[in-house]
């Protein structure tokens, strides 16, 4: 097991600029699995907060033709959430490489 990712080989990673382009083209829905206090401190604009501590793949929003992309602070918790999705046979397999930290390091907009 690498960095807590039980099924990491099945996880697709995209970088911050790829995600920004997808969001600009209305091709992605971002689900942030950090805890509410972390989310309130800053998050990707338009993202939905579904903390890992209570994460249930069956409660993910309907993507309506867009791709669901999970994120957290650095990538570990979103990978754990993807493991839960795989176990539940949910079709979500993508997360933001480096998480919110990579997003902010890339100088992309933050919502509070």
Backbone as a printed PyTorch tensor [residue, N CA C, xyz], in Angstrom:
tensor([[[  0.8470,  -1.1800,   0.0000],
         [  0.0000,   0.0000,   0.0000],
         [  0.8920,   1.2420,   0.0000]],

        [[  0.6600,   2.1460,  -0.9210],
         [  1.4610,   3.3550,  -1.0430],
         [  0.6430,   4.5520,  -0.5710]],

        [[  1.1660,   5.2820,   0.4110],
         [  0.5130,   6.4990,   0.9040],
         [ -0.9450,   6.2930,   1.2710]],

        [[ -1.3270,   5.1020,   1.6960],
         [ -2.7000,   4.8620,   2.1250],
         [ -3.6590,   4.5890,   0.9910]],

        [[ -3.1750,   4.5020,  -0.2430],
         [ -4.0520,   4.2460,  -1.3680],
         [ -4.1000,   2.7520,  -1.6290]],

        [[ -5.1760,   2.1110,  -1.2550],
         [ -5.2950,   0.6850,  -1.4700],
         [ -5.3780,   0.3210,  -2.9360]],

        [[ -6.0050,   1.1470,  -3.7470],
         [ -6.1970,   0.8570,  -5.1580],
         [ -5.5990,   1.9540,  -6.0240]],

        [[ -4.4460,   2.4670,  -5.6360],
         [ -3.8950,   3.6350,  -6.3110],
         [ -3.6930,   3.4310,  -7.8060]],

        [[ -3.4650,   2.2110,  -8.2570],
         [ -3.2640,   1.9770,  -9.6830],
         [ -4.5310,   2.2940, -10.4740]],

        [[ -5.6830,   2.2810,  -9.8090],
         [ -6.9530,   2.5490, -10.4740],
         [ -7.3460,   4.0260, -10.4060]],

        [[ -6.5420,   4.8380,  -9.7310],
         [ -6.8620,   6.2500,  -9.5820],
         [ -6.2570,   7.0470, -10.7150]],

        [[ -7.0840,   7.8120, -11.3600],
         [ -6.6160,   8.7170, -12.4150],
         [ -6.3510,  10.0650, -11.7590]],

        [[ -5.1930,  10.6330, -12.0290],
         [ -4.8570,  11.9410, -11.4800],
         [ -4.8110,  12.9700, -12.5980]],

        [[ -5.3220,  14.1540, -12.2910],
         [ -5.1910,  15.2800, -13.2060],
         [ -4.4960,  16.4030, -12.4450]],

        [[ -3.8320,  17.2870, -13.1710],
         [ -3.1540,  18.3790, -12.4780],
         [ -4.0780,  19.5910, -12.3500]],

        [[ -3.6170,  20.5750, -11.6100],
         [ -4.4580,  21.7430, -11.3130],
         [ -4.8870,  22.4870, -12.5780]],

        [[ -3.9810,  22.6380, -13.5290],
         [ -4.3390,  23.3670, -14.7480],
         [ -5.3340,  22.5820, -15.6050]],

        [[ -5.1970,  21.2540, -15.6270],
         [ -6.1800,  20.4340, -16.3470],
         [ -7.5600,  20.6130, -15.7270]],

        [[ -7.6170,  20.5880, -14.3840],
         [ -8.8960,  20.7600, -13.7050],
         [ -9.4600,  22.1600, -13.9520]],

        [[ -8.6210,  23.1720, -13.9000],
         [ -9.0900,  24.5440, -14.1610],
         [ -9.6990,  24.6530, -15.5570]],

        [[ -9.0560,  24.0260, -16.5410],
         [ -9.5930,  24.0470, -17.9090],
         [-10.9220,  23.3020, -17.9990]],

        [[-11.0110,  22.1700, -17.3000],
         [-12.2660,  21.4030, -17.2860],
         [-13.3880,  22.2230, -16.6590]],

        [[-13.0860,  22.9180, -15.5610],
         [-14.0970,  23.7390, -14.8920],
         [-14.5230,  24.8970, -15.7940]],

        [[-13.5720,  25.5120, -16.4620],
         [-13.8960,  26.6310, -17.3530],
         [-14.8090,  26.1870, -18.4970]],

        [[-14.6560,  24.9260, -18.9080],
         [-15.4810,  24.3780, -19.9930],
         [-16.7320,  23.6640, -19.4630]],

        [[-16.9930,  23.7910, -18.1550],
         [-18.1330,  23.1360, -17.4970],
         [-18.1300,  21.6200, -17.7180]],

        [[-16.9320,  21.0260, -17.6260],
         [-16.7780,  19.5920, -17.8430],
         [-16.5050,  18.8190, -16.5590]],

        [[-16.4680,  19.4960, -15.4080],
         [-16.1370,  18.8110, -14.1620],
         [-16.9820,  19.3210, -13.0080]],

        [[-17.1960,  18.4320, -12.0410],
         [-17.7940,  18.7610, -10.7510],
         [-16.7530,  18.3480,  -9.7130]],

        [[-16.3510,  19.2900,  -8.8580],
         [-15.3190,  19.0110,  -7.8630],
         [-15.9670,  18.7160,  -6.5150]],

        [[-15.5490,  17.6020,  -5.9240],
         [-15.9960,  17.2280,  -4.5830],
         [-14.7650,  17.2500,  -3.6800]],

        [[-14.8060,  18.1160,  -2.6770],
         [-13.7050,  18.3070,  -1.7380],
         [-13.9970,  17.4680,  -0.4940]],

        [[-13.0990,  16.5340,  -0.1660],
         [-13.3550,  15.6180,   0.9490],
         [-12.6870,  16.0650,   2.2510]],

        [[-12.2140,  17.3180,   2.2940],
         [-11.6630,  17.8380,   3.5500],
         [-12.8010,  18.1180,   4.5360]],

        [[-12.4430,  18.2890,   5.7810],
         [-13.4320,  18.5800,   6.8180],
         [-13.9680,  20.0020,   6.6390]],

        [[-15.1870,  20.2760,   7.1470],
         [-15.8340,  21.5810,   6.9290],
         [-14.9880,  22.7970,   7.3040]],

        [[-14.2200,  22.7140,   8.3940],
         [-13.4030,  23.8630,   8.7880],
         [-12.2870,  24.1190,   7.7790]],

        [[-11.7130,  23.0660,   7.2160],
         [-10.6940,  23.2280,   6.1840],
         [-11.3070,  23.8310,   4.9130]],

        [[-12.4560,  23.3110,   4.5370],
         [-13.1690,  23.7850,   3.3510],
         [-13.5080,  25.2650,   3.4870]],

        [[-13.9750,  25.6650,   4.6780],
         [-14.3480,  27.0610,   4.9190],
         [-13.1460,  27.9920,   4.8060]],

        [[-11.9540,  27.4720,   5.0800],
         [-10.7370,  28.2750,   5.0020],
         [-10.3080,  28.5940,   3.5780]],

        [[-10.8730,  27.9010,   2.6140],
         [-10.5700,  28.1370,   1.2140],
         [-10.7390,  26.8580,   0.4170]],

        [[-11.3260,  26.9940,  -0.7670],
         [-11.5740,  25.8250,  -1.6150],
         [-11.6570,  26.2440,  -3.0820]],

        [[-11.6530,  25.2590,  -3.9470],
         [-11.7840,  25.4990,  -5.3800],
         [-13.1910,  26.0620,  -5.6230]],

        [[-13.2960,  27.1730,  -6.3400],
         [-14.6210,  27.7690,  -6.5690],
         [-15.6230,  26.7680,  -7.1530]],

        [[-16.8090,  26.7520,  -6.5400],
         [-17.8860,  25.8790,  -6.9970],
         [-17.8150,  24.4550,  -6.4900]],

        [[-16.7640,  24.1200,  -5.7320],
         [-16.6490,  22.7400,  -5.2500],
         [-17.6730,  22.4450,  -4.1600]],

        [[-17.9570,  21.1640,  -3.9920],
         [-18.9410,  20.6690,  -3.0260],
         [-18.1880,  19.9670,  -1.9100]],

        [[-18.5300,  20.2630,  -0.6670],
         [-17.8490,  19.6480,   0.4720],
         [-18.5640,  18.3750,   0.9140]],

        [[-17.8380,  17.2600,   0.8790],
         [-18.3210,  15.9620,   1.3670],
         [-17.1770,  15.3410,   2.1530]],

        [[-17.0430,  15.6690,   3.4590],
         [-15.9020,  15.2350,   4.2550],
         [-15.6820,  13.7190,   4.2320]],

        [[-14.4160,  13.3260,   4.1760],
         [-14.0740,  11.9080,   4.1710],
         [-14.6250,  11.2000,   5.4050]],

        [[-14.6780,  11.8970,   6.5390],
         [-15.1420,  11.2750,   7.7870],
         [-16.5710,  10.7520,   7.6830]],

        [[-17.3620,  11.3000,   6.7720],
         [-18.7470,  10.8420,   6.5920],
         [-19.0320,  10.4950,   5.1280]],

        [[-17.9770,  10.3170,   4.3380],
         [-18.0960,  10.1250,   2.8930],
         [-18.8460,   8.8420,   2.5400]],

        [[-19.8320,   8.9900,   1.6600],
         [-20.6000,   7.8560,   1.1560],
         [-20.7140,   8.0200,  -0.3550]],

        [[-20.1100,   7.1080,  -1.1250],
         [-20.1590,   7.2270,  -2.5810],
         [-21.5710,   7.3760,  -3.1420]],

        [[-22.5430,   6.7490,  -2.5130],
         [-23.9200,   6.8370,  -2.9880],
         [-24.5360,   8.2170,  -2.8550]],

        [[-23.8830,   9.1020,  -2.1170],
         [-24.4040,  10.4540,  -1.9300],
         [-23.6980,  11.4870,  -2.8060]],

        [[-22.8150,  11.0190,  -3.6950],
         [-22.1500,  11.9430,  -4.6080],
         [-23.1810,  12.6020,  -5.5110]],

        [[-22.9490,  13.8570,  -5.8910],
         [-23.9020,  14.5380,  -6.7770],
         [-23.9080,  13.9110,  -8.1690]],

        [[-25.0300,  14.0240,  -8.8340],
         [-25.1190,  13.5570, -10.2220],
         [-24.2840,  14.5030, -11.0720]],

        [[-23.3340,  13.9780, -11.8300],
         [-22.4490,  14.8590, -12.5880],
         [-23.0840,  15.4950, -13.8210]],

        [[-24.2480,  14.9810, -14.2570],
         [-24.9840,  15.5540, -15.3900],
         [-24.0830,  15.7980, -16.5980]],

        [[-23.4040,  14.7420, -17.0410],
         [-22.5630,  14.8190, -18.2230],
         [-21.1590,  15.3440, -17.9750]],

        [[-20.8710,  15.7130, -16.7440],
         [-19.5360,  16.2030, -16.3980],
         [-18.7820,  15.1040, -15.6430]],

        [[-17.5090,  15.3050, -15.4260],
         [-16.7010,  14.3310, -14.7020],
         [-16.5840,  14.7390, -13.2440]],

        [[-16.8080,  13.7920, -12.3440],
         [-16.5900,  14.0470, -10.9240],
         [-15.0970,  13.9390, -10.6500]],

        [[-14.5600,  14.9380,  -9.9550],
         [-13.1530,  14.9530,  -9.5790],
         [-13.0880,  15.2070,  -8.0740]],

        [[-12.4370,  14.3150,  -7.3550],
         [-12.3040,  14.4710,  -5.9120],
         [-11.0130,  15.2080,  -5.5850]],

        [[-11.0300,  15.9460,  -4.4770],
         [ -9.8350,  16.6520,  -4.0220],
         [ -9.8230,  16.7180,  -2.5030]],

        [[ -8.6380,  16.9760,  -1.9590],
         [ -8.4570,  17.2080,  -0.5270],
         [ -7.3000,  18.2010,  -0.4060]],

        [[ -6.5260,  18.1490,   0.6480],
         [ -5.4210,  19.0920,   0.7730],
         [ -4.2230,  18.6840,  -0.0740]],

        [[ -3.8450,  17.3930,  -0.0160],
         [ -2.6440,  16.9630,  -0.7180],
         [ -2.7940,  15.7470,  -1.6110]],

        [[ -3.9340,  15.0820,  -1.5700],
         [ -4.1770,  13.9150,  -2.4180],
         [ -4.3980,  12.6100,  -1.6870]],

        [[ -4.0260,  12.5370,  -0.4180],
         [ -4.1780,  11.2830,   0.3230],
         [ -5.6490,  10.9630,   0.6010]],

        [[ -6.3800,  11.9170,   1.1690],
         [ -7.7820,  11.6440,   1.5230],
         [ -8.6590,  11.4560,   0.2920]],

        [[ -8.3730,  12.1870,  -0.7900],
         [ -9.1710,  11.9720,  -2.0020],
         [ -8.8890,  10.5830,  -2.5660]],

        [[ -7.6590,  10.0990,  -2.4230],
         [ -7.3480,   8.7300,  -2.8190],
         [ -8.1050,   7.7220,  -1.9740]],

        [[ -8.2220,   7.9860,  -0.6820],
         [ -8.9820,   7.1000,   0.2030],
         [-10.4640,   7.1160,  -0.1780]],

        [[-10.9810,   8.2820,  -0.5370],
         [-12.3740,   8.3790,  -0.9740],
         [-12.5700,   7.6070,  -2.2760]],

        [[-11.5780,   7.6660,  -3.1740],
         [-11.6650,   6.8990,  -4.4180],
         [-11.6680,   5.4010,  -4.1320]],

        [[-10.9200,   4.9840,  -3.1160],
         [-10.9560,   3.5720,  -2.7160],
         [-12.3710,   3.1810,  -2.2900]],

        [[-13.0290,   4.0670,  -1.5520],
         [-14.4120,   3.8070,  -1.1310],
         [-15.3320,   3.7390,  -2.3470]],

        [[-15.1000,   4.6070,  -3.3190],
         [-15.9080,   4.5880,  -4.5450],
         [-15.7170,   3.2640,  -5.2920]],

        [[-14.4680,   2.8130,  -5.3810],
         [-14.1790,   1.5570,  -6.0780],
         [-14.8600,   0.3920,  -5.3670]],

        [[-14.8070,   0.3890,  -4.0430],
         [-15.4380,  -0.6840,  -3.2690],
         [-16.9530,  -0.6880,  -3.4580]],

        [[-17.5280,   0.4970,  -3.6710],
         [-18.9740,   0.6200,  -3.8660],
         [-19.3520,   0.5070,  -5.3400]],

        [[-18.3670,   0.2530,  -6.1760],
         [-18.5550,   0.1460,  -7.6230],
         [-19.1110,   1.4350,  -8.2220]],

        [[-18.7290,   2.5540,  -7.6350],
         [-19.0940,   3.8570,  -8.1900],
         [-18.1340,   4.1550,  -9.3420]],

        [[-18.5810,   4.9090, -10.3030],
         [-17.7820,   5.1510, -11.5030],
         [-16.8210,   6.3360, -11.3710]],

        [[-16.5380,   6.7600, -10.1580],
         [-15.6300,   7.8830,  -9.9240],
         [-14.2190,   7.3290,  -9.7740]],

        [[-13.2810,   7.8540, -10.5640],
         [-11.9150,   7.3360, -10.5030],
         [-10.8410,   8.4200, -10.5800]],

        [[-11.2340,   9.7030, -10.4970],
         [-10.2910,  10.7860, -10.7540],
         [-10.1660,  11.7230,  -9.5540]],

        [[ -8.9100,  12.1130,  -9.2810],
         [ -8.7050,  13.1300,  -8.2610],
         [ -7.6000,  14.0790,  -8.6800]],

        [[ -7.5330,  15.2040,  -7.9780],
         [ -6.5730,  16.2560,  -8.2670],
         [ -5.2260,  15.8910,  -7.6590]],

        [[ -4.2180,  15.7110,  -8.4960],
         [ -2.8670,  15.4140,  -8.0160],
         [ -2.3690,  16.5770,  -7.1630]],

        [[ -1.9710,  16.2840,  -5.9400],
         [ -1.4790,  17.3340,  -5.0550],
         [ -2.5650,  18.1130,  -4.3530]],

        [[ -3.8160,  17.8210,  -4.6590],
         [ -4.9540,  18.4240,  -3.9820],
         [ -5.0020,  19.9500,  -4.0280]],

        [[ -5.6780,  20.5050,  -3.0260],
         [ -5.8690,  21.9490,  -2.9420],
         [ -4.5340,  22.6780,  -2.8370]],

        [[ -3.5510,  22.0150,  -2.2300],
         [ -2.2190,  22.6130,  -2.1490],
         [ -1.6430,  22.8770,  -3.5290]],

        [[ -1.8170,  21.9330,  -4.4570],
         [ -1.3370,  22.1150,  -5.8310],
         [ -2.1320,  23.2070,  -6.5370]],

        [[ -3.4290,  23.2830,  -6.2330],
         [ -4.2890,  24.3120,  -6.8320],
         [ -3.7930,  25.6960,  -6.4380]],

        [[ -3.5480,  25.9020,  -5.1440],
         [ -3.1050,  27.2220,  -4.6830],
         [ -1.6830,  27.5150,  -5.1620]],

        [[ -0.8170,  26.5110,  -5.1860],
         [  0.5530,  26.6990,  -5.6610],
         [  0.5630,  27.1290,  -7.1280]],

        [[ -0.4350,  26.6730,  -7.8890],
         [ -0.5460,  27.0390,  -9.3040],
         [ -1.1140,  28.4520,  -9.4740]],

        [[ -1.5030,  29.0940,  -8.3680],
         [ -2.0180,  30.4620,  -8.4300],
         [ -3.4440,  30.5580,  -8.9330]],

        [[ -4.1880,  29.4660,  -8.8140],
         [ -5.5710,  29.4530,  -9.2970],
         [ -6.5160,  30.0420,  -8.2530]],

        [[ -7.7080,  30.4830,  -8.6510],
         [ -8.6060,  31.1780,  -7.7260],
         [ -9.1000,  30.3020,  -6.5750]],

        [[ -9.3020,  30.9660,  -5.4440],
         [ -9.7710,  30.3090,  -4.2180],
         [-11.0370,  31.0050,  -3.7550]],

        [[-12.0010,  30.1990,  -3.3460],
         [-13.2630,  30.7230,  -2.8100],
         [-13.2690,  30.4940,  -1.3070]],

        [[-13.8220,  31.4620,  -0.5730],
         [-13.9200,  31.3130,   0.8910],
         [-15.3470,  31.5180,   1.3180]]])
